[in-house]
Amino acid sequence: MRICELHANDANIILINMPIIKFKITNLDCPACIKLSTMALEGIAGVAKATVDLNSGLAELTADREVGWEEITAALKTVDKTAVQLT
């Protein structure tokens, strides 16, 4: 899925397609887990925003490029978290 974001630059409007990647983090226990996971995911090059829901474990990345699954799992591994892809 992609979203479109508008940027204004000297009265010119530029349309940018930004990929959205959704997945589930499987071992979230507390608000600190959310903060650490979000920080790790936002540390991936090209990720503009990461959101993580504590109750469901659902996570969503908005990026300016396609982010590989290996990059996501490696970032989460740095904070002892694991994830599964959604089908």
C-alpha positions as CSV (number, residue, x, y, z in Angstrom):
1,M,0.0,0.0,0.0
2,R,1.2,3.5,-0.7
3,I,0.2,6.9,0.6
4,C,0.8,10.2,-1.1
5,E,2.3,13.2,0.7
6,L,2.3,16.7,-0.7
7,H,5.4,18.9,-0.2
8,A,5.4,22.6,-1.1
9,N,8.7,24.0,-2.4
10,D,8.6,27.6,-3.7
11,A,5.0,27.3,-4.7
12,N,5.6,24.1,-6.6
13,I,3.8,21.0,-5.3
14,I,5.6,17.7,-5.5
15,L,3.7,14.4,-5.1
16,I,5.7,11.6,-3.5
17,N,4.5,8.0,-3.2
18,M,5.5,6.5,0.1
19,P,5.3,2.8,0.7
20,I,3.5,1.5,3.8
21,I,4.8,-1.7,5.3
22,K,2.6,-3.6,7.8
23,F,3.6,-6.5,10.1
24,K,3.2,-7.8,13.6
25,I,5.7,-7.7,16.5
26,T,5.1,-10.8,18.5
27,N,6.7,-10.1,21.9
28,L,5.5,-6.7,23.2
29,D,5.0,-6.5,26.9
30,C,4.9,-2.8,28.0
31,P,5.0,0.8,26.8
32,A,8.8,0.7,26.9
33,C,8.7,-2.1,24.3
34,I,6.7,0.2,22.1
35,K,9.2,3.1,22.5
36,L,12.2,0.9,21.9
37,S,10.6,-0.8,18.8
38,T,9.5,2.5,17.3
39,M,13.0,4.0,17.8
40,A,14.6,0.9,16.2
41,L,12.3,0.9,13.3
42,E,12.6,4.7,12.7
43,G,16.4,4.2,12.7
44,I,16.1,2.2,9.4
45,A,17.3,4.4,6.5
46,G,14.3,5.8,4.6
47,V,11.7,5.2,7.3
48,A,9.8,8.4,7.9
49,K,7.4,7.1,10.6
50,A,6.8,3.9,12.6
51,T,3.7,3.2,14.7
52,V,3.3,0.2,16.9
53,D,0.2,-0.9,18.8
54,L,0.8,-2.5,22.2
55,N,-2.5,-4.5,22.4
56,S,-2.4,-6.0,18.9
57,G,1.3,-5.9,18.2
58,L,0.5,-4.4,14.8
59,A,3.2,-2.2,13.4
60,E,3.3,0.1,10.4
61,L,6.2,1.8,8.7
62,T,5.9,4.7,6.2
63,A,9.1,5.0,4.2
64,D,10.4,6.8,1.2
65,R,11.7,3.6,-0.3
66,E,10.9,-0.2,-0.2
67,V,12.3,-1.5,3.1
68,G,13.3,-5.1,3.1
69,W,12.0,-7.6,5.6
70,E,15.6,-8.4,6.6
71,E,16.1,-4.8,7.6
72,I,13.0,-4.8,9.7
73,T,13.9,-8.0,11.6
74,A,17.5,-6.8,12.1
75,A,16.4,-3.5,13.6
76,L,13.9,-5.2,15.9
77,K,16.6,-7.8,16.9
78,T,18.6,-4.9,18.3
79,V,15.9,-4.4,20.9
80,D,15.2,-8.2,21.4
81,K,11.9,-8.1,19.5
82,T,10.6,-10.4,16.8
83,A,8.1,-9.9,14.0
84,V,6.0,-11.9,11.5
85,Q,4.8,-10.8,8.1
86,L,1.1,-10.3,7.5
87,T,-0.4,-12.2,4.6
